[in-house]
Amino acid sequence: MQEKEMVSDVLSSLKSSLSNYGRVIGECEDQELRQTIQQIRNQCEHYHYQMFKVAEQKNYYKPAQKASDHQIQQLKSEITQGNTGNTGNTGGIFRNM
């Protein structure tokens, strides 16, 4: 297995773990356990970022084009309002609850 494939596999596994930690945290009733899982998730995020930087430095990964200030402000506004309109399917998650 080539180094590039190994880095990609690690990044993919970390992404999956981060998603799973988020789900568990959202459903965890025990506050102490919740905080422990949050700490583990934070460590995982840190490690993921380190691996991302390795991949980027070795040209294994080319990040998406940076968002403009206008795009960032628009997204912040949409998230604050709880509505992403037609730009994605993250809005309205709690509308039907």
BELWOGI-V205850 format. One record per pair of residues at least 24 apart in sequence whose C-alpha atoms are under 10 Angstrom apart, sorted by the first residue. I is the first residue (numbers start at 1). J is the second residue. Records with the same first field share a line. If there is no record, write none. Layout:
I = J  J
This chain:
3 = 55  60
4 = 55  58  59  60  61
5 = 60
7 = 51  52  54  55  60  61
8 = 51  52  55  60  61
10 = 47  48  51  52
11 = 47  48  49  50  51  52  55
12 = 48
13 = 48
14 = 41  44  45  47  48  49  51
15 = 44  45  48
17 = 41  44  45
18 = 42  43  44  45  48
